[in-house]
Amino acid sequence: MTLLDAGHRPAVSGAPPDTSRDRRPPASTTALVVVAAAVRALAAVLAALVLTVGIALLLWAVTPASGSSPLPALRAGAIALAAGHGMDVRIGDATLTLPPLLLGVLAVSLLWGAVGRGRVVPAGVGQETAAILVTGILHGAAVTAVPVLLQPGRLSPDQWWRPAILAWVTVGLATVVRGAALRALLVRVSPSWVTTALRLAAVAVAAVLGGSALVLAAASALSFGAAAHLVEAGGGGADAFGLTVLSLAFLPNAVIAVAGYASGVGFDIGAGHYSPFGSLTADLPGIPLLAAVPDRHPAGGLGLVALAVPVAAGLLAGVVAARRLASRADRVRAAAAAGGSPAWRSVPSPGSPPGA
């Protein structure tokens, strides 16, 4: 008897079966799964709202000129949550169209962490799909309803689909990763190179964002003096705290901008365009985070180093493809699909005649 067979040894006659390894929750009805998904969606919105309102109340408490009533801070927290979900909000005569992605990352983290938790877990493709649909609908409705009720006129309710899509994508991916039915279905109907392509895309995106974050950290360290000067010019004290919170809220936006810079495409801020091959500078707001924006034409050493980020990400994805796929054609398919190229359609299958 081998070691593998020992794990499947039949139970001794008369002894109770060993169920210590079977910790799966009992099967639930679809109605119960839908109710649990609705509760999790509303709980995620409430947790995010508590955090944004808490930050707004902290800013109100440390700012002497903010007034005696905390109601504007409560409204600001709800508006900030909607903006973090990609919704356009009106601030005075202007419209904020650039979402503070840190708040979006917060919402994604809360939604992702709720999938597969608790005693009521979806079982089967139908229940997992129903949980995803209900979560997206209620999440979008709740994120839209709170600021509309607290302060009408700041955003249009017909934008509810933006936070809903964010929830659908997040919960859908989390269900595929953590669940069983949808993942098994995708694995069954997809060729092996498709699943590998998805892994390659995830590895490449993570590598690009990680490398971009390192480049941003280096640029911020080199421009620390200029950033400190902007903080001092802002008035110090509560104003400095507000500028710091604002910079943190848009930190993921800066990482994505650096990724665009590293790719050679560049990024735009107002009338300015910044690229390692040449920048058109413009006056920028006095936000400490923007002190890291390059002002050289052409780029200096750090800008050239940034160009290595997508190359390193591609090499890493290639190593993963070589280890997971034995066929060269499948490797080319997976790499092309992961890179968003339609070239995978023209790659022949192993053993197929030329031109097939």
C-alpha angles and dihedrals in degrees: 000000000000127000089255091055091049090067090059098045110143118251119264112261111266094015119116115252117262108248098163092108095050101082098149114132117248118269114273131206120256091247091055091047091052092050091049091049090051092051092049092049093051091044090054091052091047093050092049091046092051090054097047093044090047091055091047091050090049090053089048091050095051095042112080094195095054095095134246099277121078092203094097089053091052090051092046091054092053092046090049090053091053091048090051089058092058098263119145110240129189118233109184108307094339132078121222108220099162108086119219094239095198088073089048090051088052091054092047091051093051093048093045093049092053095057114101094006129121133030096292108071123167116250120197134013093281096054094043091050092047091051091051094049095047093047093053095047096048094041092053093045094048096046089050099042099053098061092036091056095042097045117006118205098037095098139008116253091218088076091074090110092070097067088036092058090047089054094044093051094044097046092041093055092043091051092051091049098042103024131072114215102054092040091051090048093051092047091049097051098037128077116244093253091058094059089044089051090055090051091048091050091051091048093048094047092047091049093049093048092045093049091045090052090054091050090049091050091052092047091048091051091051091048096042093115093054091046091051090050090054090051091051092046089053091068103263126242114051093003090055090051091051092050090050092051090048091051091050092049091057096039094106088050088056092051090053090047090053089050089055089047092050091051090058094243092099129201138261131231112181108307093343127096121196125196135150088242095054138331134215104208126208139176110285131200116264095258115138092225091061091060086084092061108116115247099182124109107231106017123265130230096294091052091054091047089054089062088067092064098081090041091055090046091052092049091050092050089049092054090051091049093050091052097047103039125053098190119078091215091054090049091053091047093050094046093047093047092046090052092050094248123143089215091099089075092066097049110106120231118251110280095012119131119260113277093023 
